[in-house]
Amino acid sequence: QVQLVESGGGLVQAGGSLRLSCAASGRTFSSYAMGWFRQAPGKEREFVAAISRSALRTYYADSVKGRFTISRDNAKDTVYLQMNSLKPEDTAVYYCARGDCSGYGCYVANNYDYWGQGTQVTVSS
């Protein structure tokens, strides 16, 4: 059984930064892509970023490109999301997920099989 536990969310002013972490249990972390999604109140869950198994490839939603950076440490079974220049529209619950995907498939939520419980990010104006 795989468990994903996010941390690092909180309240920050616009223009600030946060770093989210997602720790995975199990021994297969390095065999899968990992992704971050978010869901704002009243909106559908949307793709934020993803990273390949070896971290050689990263993928970003246009709305976060240049501001967010996804990374992973396979020795620690952890994936990170560094969020800079935060905007009020980044306010959402952020979820990490394990993806059985590559390339554009990593943009699609249905290609992820395990999800964390989410961490709240609130950006005040």
MARNU-374864 format. One line per 4 residues: number of its first residue (from 1); their letters; for each residue x, y, z of N, C-alpha, C, O. Coordinates in Angstrom, 2 decimals, always signed. Each point is the difference from the previous one (the first is absolute). Layout:
N
NUM	A	X:Y:Z:X:Y:Z:X:Y:Z:X:Y:Z | ...;
***
This chain:
125
1	QVQL	+0.84:-1.19:+0.00:-0.84:+1.19:+0.00:+0.88:+1.24:+0.00:+0.95:+0.10:+0.78 | -1.26:+0.82:-1.65:+0.76:+1.24:-0.12:-0.73:+1.12:+0.74:-1.21:+0.17:-0.16 | +1.93:+0.57:+0.94:-0.57:+1.17:+0.67:+0.82:+1.23:-0.38:+1.23:-0.04:-0.04 | -1.93:+1.13:-0.23:+0.63:+1.26:-0.34:-0.45:+1.04:+1.02:-1.20:+0.17:+0.22;
5	VESG	+2.13:+0.52:+0.37:-0.32:+0.97:+1.04:+0.63:+1.34:-0.36:+1.22:+0.14:-0.05 | -2.09:+0.85:-0.21:+0.47:+1.34:-0.35:+0.22:+0.84:+1.26:-0.62:-0.23:+1.04 | +1.50:+1.19:-1.15:+0.23:+0.97:+1.07:+0.54:+1.28:-0.62:+0.40:+0.03:-1.16 | -0.41:+1.04:+1.96:+0.59:+1.26:-0.44:-0.98:+1.07:-0.42:+0.40:+1.11:-0.32;
9	GGLV	-1.68:-1.43:+0.31:-0.98:+1.00:-0.35:-0.14:+1.06:+1.09:+0.56:-0.14:+1.09 | -1.32:+1.18:-1.38:-0.21:+1.05:+0.98:-0.53:+1.26:-0.62:-0.46:+0.01:-1.15 | +0.52:+1.06:+1.92:-0.47:+1.32:-0.43:+1.21:+0.87:-0.32:+0.94:+0.10:+0.79 | -0.97:+0.52:-1.96:+1.12:+0.85:-0.42:-0.55:+1.19:-0.76:-1.06:-0.10:-0.63;
13	QAGG	+1.76:+1.21:+0.68:-0.42:+1.18:-0.75:+0.38:-0.14:-1.47:+0.92:-0.73:-0.35 | -1.65:+1.42:-0.48:+0.32:+0.00:-1.43:+1.45:+0.42:-0.22:+0.49:+0.93:+0.64 | +0.17:-1.63:-1.53:+1.41:+0.24:-0.26:+0.93:-0.86:+0.83:+1.20:-0.04:-0.25 | -1.76:-0.64:+1.24:+0.80:-0.85:+0.87:+0.26:-1.38:-0.59:-0.36:-0.29:-1.14;
17	SLRL	+0.98:-0.55:+1.96:+0.39:-1.34:-0.43:-0.41:-1.04:+1.02:-0.11:+0.28:+1.19 | -0.11:-1.47:-1.68:-0.22:-1.18:+0.83:+0.66:-1.19:-0.68:+0.15:-0.03:-1.22 | +0.24:-0.95:+2.04:+0.53:-1.24:-0.54:-0.82:-1.15:+0.54:-0.04:-0.24:+1.21 | -0.62:-0.47:-2.11:-0.77:-1.17:+0.37:+0.87:-1.24:-0.11:+0.86:-0.10:-0.87;
21	SCAA	-1.11:-0.84:+1.78:+0.67:-1.29:-0.04:-1.04:-1.10:-0.03:-1.11:+0.16:+0.52 | +1.47:-1.27:-1.11:-0.88:-1.17:-0.04:+0.87:-1.22:+0.24:+0.84:-0.36:-0.83 | -1.04:-0.26:+1.98:+0.78:-1.19:+0.37:-0.80:-1.24:-0.34:-1.18:-0.11:+0.33 | +1.83:-0.82:-1.00:-0.67:-1.23:-0.43:+0.50:-1.19:+0.79:+1.19:-0.11:+0.33;
25	SGRT	-2.10:-0.78:-0.02:+0.37:-1.27:+0.62:+0.12:-1.04:-1.10:-0.42:+0.23:-1.13 | +0.99:-1.36:+1.44:+0.15:-1.05:-1.00:+1.35:+0.06:-0.67:+0.74:+0.97:+0.16 | -0.43:-2.02:-0.91:+1.34:-0.12:-0.57:+0.03:+0.22:-1.50:+0.98:-0.36:-0.65 | -2.04:+0.95:+0.10:-0.07:+0.15:-1.45:+0.02:+1.45:-0.45:-0.31:+0.29:-1.15;
29	FSSY	+0.66:+0.62:+2.05:-0.08:+1.42:-0.31:+0.74:+0.35:-1.28:-0.53:+0.71:-0.85 | +1.75:-1.20:+0.70:+0.83:+0.39:-1.13:-0.46:-0.61:-1.32:+0.53:+0.33:-1.06 | -1.52:-1.22:+1.11:-0.50:-0.64:-1.22:-1.15:+0.76:-0.65:-0.48:-0.40:-1.07 | +0.05:+1.48:+1.69:-1.18:+0.71:-0.48:+0.26:+1.50:-0.15:+0.80:+0.59:+0.72;
33	AMGW	-1.51:-0.01:-1.66:-0.07:+1.45:-0.06:-0.81:+0.50:+1.20:-0.79:-0.75:+0.59 | +0.99:+2.00:-0.23:-0.75:+0.62:+1.08:-0.56:+1.33:-0.48:+0.61:+0.69:-0.81 | -1.77:-0.36:+1.31:-0.63:+1.24:-0.43:-0.63:+0.77:+1.15:-0.26:-0.54:+1.08 | +0.03:+1.80:-1.35:-0.75:+0.87:+0.92:-1.24:+0.52:-0.74:+0.08:+0.42:-1.16;
37	FRQA	-1.19:-0.47:+1.83:-1.25:+0.55:-0.49:-0.54:+0.95:+1.07:+0.47:-0.01:+1.14 | -1.44:+0.82:-1.51:-0.62:+0.89:+0.99:-1.48:+0.14:-0.30:-0.45:-0.17:-1.14 | -0.30:+0.49:+2.18:-1.43:+0.21:-0.15:-0.41:+1.19:+0.85:+0.14:-0.01:+1.23 | -0.66:+1.01:-1.90:-0.52:+1.18:+0.69:-1.49:-0.19:+0.26:-0.64:-0.81:-0.67;
41	PGKE	+0.08:+1.52:+1.65:-1.43:-0.14:+0.31:-0.87:+0.26:-1.23:+0.16:+1.00:-0.69 | -1.07:-1.91:+0.44:-0.92:+0.15:-1.12:+0.59:-0.29:-1.36:-0.66:+0.19:-1.02 | +1.90:-0.65:+0.99:+0.65:-0.28:-1.27:+0.43:-1.46:-0.06:+0.09:-0.68:+1.02 | +0.19:+0.21:-2.23:+0.46:-1.36:-0.16:+1.50:-0.09:+0.31:+0.73:+0.99:-0.07;
45	REFV	-0.32:-2.19:+0.40:+1.42:-0.24:+0.24:+0.77:+0.24:-1.29:-0.43:-0.42:-1.07 | +1.58:+1.11:+1.18:+0.78:+0.30:-1.18:+1.46:-0.39:+0.18:+0.53:-0.01:+1.11 | +0.10:-0.30:-2.21:+1.41:-0.37:-0.01:+0.86:+1.22:+0.31:-0.28:+1.11:-0.45 | +1.33:-1.33:+1.24:+0.95:+1.06:+0.31:+1.37:-0.32:-0.57:+0.56:+0.79:-0.76;
49	AAIS	-0.01:-1.95:+1.12:+1.35:-0.35:-0.44:+0.20:-1.50:+0.15:-0.69:-0.66:+0.78 | +1.65:+0.13:-1.54:+0.34:-1.41:+0.10:+1.48:-0.17:-0.29:+0.64:+0.86:-0.61 | -0.11:-1.98:+1.08:+1.42:-0.28:-0.19:+0.16:-1.49:-0.31:-0.68:-0.84:+0.60 | +1.57:+0.53:-1.52:+0.21:-1.38:-0.39:+0.73:-0.77:+1.10:+0.48:+0.57:+0.98;
53	RSAL	-0.41:-1.89:-1.17:+0.61:-0.87:+1.02:+1.42:+0.42:+0.35:+0.38:+0.02:+1.17 | +0.38:+0.31:-2.19:+1.41:+0.33:+0.19:+0.25:+1.49:+0.20:+1.13:+0.44:+0.18 | -2.22:+0.33:-0.22:+0.06:+1.46:+0.13:+0.60:+0.68:-1.23:+0.31:+1.19:+0.05 | -0.14:-1.91:-1.13:+0.56:+0.62:-1.20:-1.00:+0.89:-0.71:+0.37:+0.94:-0.70;
57	RTYY	-1.66:-1.25:+0.88:-1.03:+0.79:-0.67:-0.97:+0.57:+1.01:-0.41:-0.67:+0.95 | +0.04:+1.93:-1.17:-1.01:+0.64:+0.83:-1.06:+0.63:-0.89:+0.28:+0.36:-1.15 | -1.47:-0.23:+1.68:-1.14:+0.51:-0.74:-0.74:+0.98:+0.90:-0.14:-0.22:+1.20 | -0.33:+1.32:-1.80:-0.67:+1.03:+0.78:-1.25:+0.50:-0.72:-0.05:+0.05:-1.23;
61	ADSV	-0.94:+0.31:+2.02:-1.13:+0.73:-0.53:+0.47:+1.40:-0.40:+0.90:+0.56:+0.64 | -1.49:+0.00:-1.66:+0.39:+1.33:-0.45:-0.14:+1.04:+1.11:+0.78:+0.95:+0.07 | -1.76:-1.15:+0.80:-0.28:+0.98:+1.04:+1.09:+0.09:+1.06:+0.06:+0.98:+0.74 | +0.80:-1.99:-0.65:+1.04:-0.01:+1.04:+1.40:-0.01:-0.59:+0.98:+0.11:+0.74;
65	KGRF	-0.87:-0.24:-2.04:+1.31:-0.09:-0.64:+0.82:+1.24:+0.31:-0.48:+1.13:-0.14 | +1.72:-1.34:+0.56:+0.88:+1.11:+0.35:-0.10:+0.43:+1.45:+0.85:+0.76:+0.48 | -1.87:-1.23:+0.22:-0.16:+0.35:+1.43:+0.15:-1.21:+0.91:+0.52:+0.12:+1.11 | -0.95:-1.29:-1.57:+0.05:-1.22:+0.80:+1.08:-0.92:-0.55:+0.28:-0.02:-1.21;
69	TISR	+0.34:-0.75:+2.11:+1.00:-0.99:-0.39:-0.28:-1.31:+0.72:-0.09:-0.04:+1.23 | -0.04:-1.02:-2.00:-0.18:-1.33:+0.58:+1.35:-0.70:+0.01:+0.80:+0.13:-0.93 | -0.55:-0.89:+2.01:+1.23:-0.78:+0.10:-0.29:-1.24:+0.83:-1.05:-0.12:+0.61 | +2.00:-0.79:-0.61:-0.18:-1.23:+0.78:+1.34:-0.48:+0.51:+1.05:+0.26:-0.58;
73	DNAK	-1.12:-0.97:+1.69:+1.18:-0.64:+0.60:-0.36:-1.47:+0.16:-0.68:-0.37:+0.96 | +1.13:-0.45:-1.87:-0.37:-1.42:+0.05:+0.62:-0.72:+1.19:-0.50:-1.04:+0.42 | +1.56:+1.56:+0.12:+0.60:-0.61:+1.19:-0.87:+0.22:+1.24:+0.04:-0.77:+0.95 | -0.83:+1.84:-1.00:-0.89:+0.33:+1.13:-1.46:-0.28:-0.31:-0.87:+0.27:+0.83;
77	DTVY	+0.59:-0.81:-2.02:-1.39:-0.29:-0.40:-0.89:+1.25:+0.17:-1.11:-0.08:+0.53 | +1.62:+1.19:-0.97:-0.71:+1.27:+0.20:+0.01:+0.82:-1.28:+1.00:+0.06:-0.72 | -2.13:+0.58:+0.46:-0.10:+0.94:-1.12:-0.34:+1.37:+0.59:-0.70:+0.11:+1.00 | +1.21:+0.92:-1.64:-0.15:+1.36:+0.50:-0.66:+0.89:-1.05:+0.06:-0.27:-1.20;
81	LQMN	-0.69:+1.33:+1.68:-0.49:+1.04:-0.89:+0.38:+1.34:+0.61:-0.59:+0.44:+0.98 | +1.58:+0.20:-1.58:+0.40:+1.33:+0.42:-0.87:+1.02:-0.73:-0.03:+0.05:-1.23 | -0.68:+0.76:+2.00:-0.94:+0.96:-0.57:+0.47:+1.41:+0.33:+0.04:+0.39:+1.17 | +0.31:+0.36:-2.18:+0.45:+1.39:+0.17:-0.99:+0.95:-0.67:-0.83:-0.41:-0.80;
85	SLKP	+0.94:+1.69:+1.14:-0.85:+1.04:-0.59:-1.47:-0.41:+0.06:-0.72:+0.10:-1.00 | +0.30:-0.54:+2.15:-1.36:-0.52:+0.13:-1.03:+1.10:-0.21:+0.21:+1.16:+0.35 | -1.33:-1.57:-0.92:-1.12:+0.90:-0.30:-1.24:-0.49:+0.73:-0.10:-1.18:+0.33 | -0.85:+2.06:-0.08:-1.24:-0.44:+0.65:-0.69:-1.13:-0.76:-0.64:-0.85:+0.62;
89	EDTA	+0.77:+0.83:-1.93:-0.65:-1.06:-0.78:+0.69:-1.36:+0.15:-0.49:-1.00:-0.53 | +1.62:+0.96:+1.23:+0.64:-1.28:+0.31:-0.62:-0.66:+1.23:+0.34:-1.13:+0.34 | -1.24:+1.83:+0.33:-0.67:-0.55:+1.18:-0.78:-1.25:-0.36:-0.84:+0.02:-0.90 | +1.13:-1.11:+1.60:-0.63:-1.28:-0.30:+0.52:-1.05:+0.99:+0.93:+0.25:+0.76;
93	VYYC	-1.56:-1.40:-0.80:+0.57:-1.18:+0.65:+0.91:-0.67:-1.02:-0.40:-0.27:-1.13 | +1.62:+0.00:+1.55:+0.99:-0.60:-0.90:+0.17:-1.48:+0.35:+0.15:-0.36:+1.16 | -0.18:-0.47:-2.20:+0.11:-1.45:+0.16:+1.20:-0.52:-0.77:+0.27:+0.44:-1.12 | +0.44:-1.36:+1.73:+1.01:-0.72:-0.78:-0.59:-1.36:-0.37:-0.90:-0.51:+0.66;
97	ARGD	+1.44:-0.05:-1.73:-0.53:-1.26:-0.50:+1.09:-0.78:-0.71:+0.95:+0.58:-0.54 | -1.11:-1.90:+0.53:+0.93:-0.88:-0.70:-0.53:-0.29:-1.38:-1.15:-0.41:-0.15 | +1.98:+0.63:-0.86:-0.47:-0.13:-1.36:+0.62:-1.15:-0.77:+1.21:-0.20:+0.02 | -2.07:-0.54:-0.69:+0.45:-1.03:-0.94:-0.12:+0.63:-1.39:-0.92:-0.30:-0.75;
101	CSGY	+1.88:+1.17:+0.43:-0.15:+0.83:-1.18:+1.34:+0.46:-0.51:+1.03:-0.13:+0.67 | -1.05:+0.66:-1.87:+1.16:+0.64:-0.58:-0.48:+1.07:-0.96:-1.11:-0.10:-0.53 | +1.90:+1.09:+0.32:-0.34:+1.06:-0.95:-1.31:+0.67:+0.34:-0.29:+0.29:+1.16 | -0.51:-0.04:-2.20:-1.26:+0.72:+0.21:-0.98:-0.77:+0.86:-0.94:+0.58:+0.56;
105	GCYV	+1.13:-1.87:-0.44:-0.86:-0.78:+0.88:+0.07:+0.43:+1.44:-0.93:-0.23:+0.77 | +2.03:+0.87:-0.40:+0.16:+0.43:+1.39:-0.83:+1.23:+0.33:-0.06:+0.41:+1.16 | -0.57:+0.19:-2.15:-0.89:+1.13:+0.25:-1.40:-0.46:+0.41:-0.82:+0.81:+0.42 | +0.56:-2.11:-0.54:-1.36:-0.53:+0.15:-0.15:-0.69:+1.34:+0.74:-0.93:+0.31;
109	ANNY	-1.71:+1.39:+0.49:-0.20:-0.53:+1.35:-0.31:-1.50:+0.00:+0.37:-0.71:+0.94 | -1.03:+0.23:-1.97:-0.36:-1.42:-0.05:+1.20:-0.92:-0.09:-0.13:-1.21:+0.22 | +1.29:+1.75:-0.55:+1.21:-0.81:-0.09:+0.75:-0.10:+1.33:+1.11:-0.52:+0.05 | -1.73:+1.01:+1.01:+0.61:-0.05:+1.33:-0.82:-0.95:+0.88:-1.23:+0.07:+0.03;
113	DYWG	+1.91:-0.95:+0.68:-0.74:-1.04:+0.72:-0.06:+0.21:+1.51:-0.93:-0.48:+0.64 | +1.89:+1.15:-0.05:-0.03:+0.28:+1.43:+0.11:+1.50:+0.22:+0.76:+0.70:-0.66 | -1.56:-0.23:+1.63:-0.08:+1.43:+0.28:+0.21:+0.25:+1.49:-0.38:-0.82:+0.84 | +0.97:+1.97:-0.52:+0.09:+0.42:+1.38:-1.30:+0.63:+0.46:-0.96:+0.10:-0.76;
117	QGTQ	+0.94:+0.31:+2.01:-1.21:+0.57:+0.59:-0.13:+1.49:-0.29:-1.07:+0.58:+0.20 | +2.12:+0.04:-0.66:-0.04:+1.41:-0.37:+0.52:+0.92:+1.09:-0.08:-0.32:+1.19 | +0.60:+1.45:-1.61:+0.45:+1.04:+0.94:-0.49:+1.35:-0.51:+0.09:+0.30:-1.19 | -0.62:+0.50:+2.09:-0.60:+1.28:-0.39:+1.06:+1.07:-0.21:+0.89:+0.18:+0.84;
121	VTVS	-0.99:+0.51:-1.95:+0.83:+1.18:-0.28:-0.94:+1.18:-0.18:-0.88:-0.02:-0.85 | +1.09:+1.05:+1.65:-0.82:+1.20:-0.09:+0.91:+1.20:-0.23:+0.92:+0.25:+0.78 | -1.18:+0.49:-1.84:+0.79:+1.18:-0.35:-0.87:+1.22:+0.15:-1.01:+0.15:-0.69 | +1.39:+0.73:+1.60:-0.78:+1.21:+0.24:+0.51:+1.14:-0.88:+1.19:+0.08:-0.32;
125	S	-2.11:+0.80:-0.05:+0.37:+1.12:-0.87:+0.42:+1.21:+0.80:+0.35:+1.03:-0.57;
***
